[in-house]
Amino acid sequence: MASIDIAEVSKTYAGATARSVSDINLSVRDGEFIVLVGPSGCGKSTLLRMVAGLEDISQGTVRIGERVVNKVEPADRDIAMVFQNYALYPHMSVRENMAYGLRNRKTPKAEIESRVAEAARMLELGPYLDRKPRALSGGQRQRVAMGRAVVRQPAAFLFDEPLSNLDAKLRVSMRGEIRRLQKRLGTTSLYVTHDQLEAMTLADRLVVLNAGQIEQVGAPLEIYHRPASTFVASFIGSPAMNLLDGEIQGSQLQIGSVQLELNLNTSRNGPVTVGVRAEDLQPDRLGLPFRVDFVEELGAQRLVHGQVDGQQLVLALDPRFEISTEMRLSVPRGQVHLFDTATGRRIDNEERSDVRAAVLA
Ligand SMILES: Nc1ncnc2c1ncn2[C@@H]1O[C@H](COP(=O)(O)OP(=O)(O)OP(=O)(O)O)[C@@H](O)[C@H]1O
């Protein structure tokens, strides 16, 4: 096992004018599970591939353990990669696929056999060891790809969207298997996905990337509860955080024609972006007037779409709750997020004492 240290790392592809990844600093602790998450094109695969040695590092340093690996061949980095397309050899059996990397490294035969048997047991692949990959389901193939990484006993696992070819149900169960396996083995892991739910459920810490740069690093719930920017607020959490245009005037917050007393304790005046999670809003007869447009029934939850003074808002309610076309909503203490409208950055709400909304006018 080992830590991974990424210092001041940037990537400019040959012929490109802009950087795909810019000044990344990230330390993955020994045994930690880090998930890189962000929209398509934000640079997550590029960063992972630089750690793996599949892309040159344009600037900066990558260390695996104590060793700088910038110039070290992928095969000599003591890492194992799991890809979305499994990358299995079609003409080899499951057993041979799993043993291949060890055989190449001249590992003694008895050692190979015991490691393959152990991985097959952990991943419940015992009955399939003599089959070819084409005779396996997608989920089984992905487990073989995992098994191949596990038998190597590497310093770190690198995962590049390993579950994106699987159907939704299988993704959920494989996600659990990956987490269980990683906990059991304690192997340092760097995992790339664009799926925020997968990221939330797998990560010890999440790294949210946007346009080649880190927007925020933190434990999933830390990021959920205190998003550092409107970008993070709208990317992490389902449904995405409601973002409304507002204006601070003294201790009050104006949203359209609605004025709220928030006991704001800030010297800031002027436009702000107001963030509220759908699940934090509560019906309250003294709250914001809310006009319902339509309702989505999700079984465990009911998503109510509507408008507050012409601005769209989603409310998540218990399905037993009665809905009328005109409602009023409030937000409990501490759950109004404020962001700078120009930069999208969070305005620290430590400075506010009480945020229970009450409509004044
Ligand atoms: N070989 C390449 N040559 C030039 N530009 C590239 C190359 N590979 C990726 N890029 C560019 O670098 C940026 C980051 O790409 P990258 O594949 O790392 O993003 P990503 O976040 O993994 O996206 P996705 O989820 O779609 O795979 C993109 O703008 C992409 O077009």
The ligand as an ORCA input file, in Angstrom:
! r2SCAN-3c Opt
* xyz 0 1
  N      -5.435     12.810    -26.491
  C      -5.948     14.024    -26.370
  N      -5.558     15.061    -27.144
  C      -6.060     16.300    -27.018
  N      -6.987     16.633    -26.105
  C      -7.445     15.665    -25.290
  C      -6.947     14.306    -25.380
  N      -7.598     13.584    -24.432
  C      -8.431     14.421    -23.794
  N      -8.341     15.670    -24.289
  C      -9.085     16.860    -23.845
  O      -8.792     17.086    -22.481
  C      -9.955     17.467    -21.755
  C     -10.167     16.524    -20.594
  O     -10.479     15.246    -21.097
  P     -10.686     13.991    -20.151
  O     -10.891     12.791    -21.018
  O      -9.614     13.931    -19.153
  O     -12.055     14.392    -19.441
  P     -13.016     13.532    -18.541
  O     -13.386     14.411    -17.413
  O     -12.404     12.220    -18.209
  O     -14.269     13.343    -19.500
  P     -15.172     12.064    -19.811
  O     -16.004     11.832    -18.587
  O     -15.999     12.528    -20.987
  O     -14.254     10.940    -20.133
  C     -11.086     17.499    -22.764
  O     -11.274     18.824    -23.179
  C     -10.588     16.635    -23.895
  O     -11.114     17.055    -25.126
*
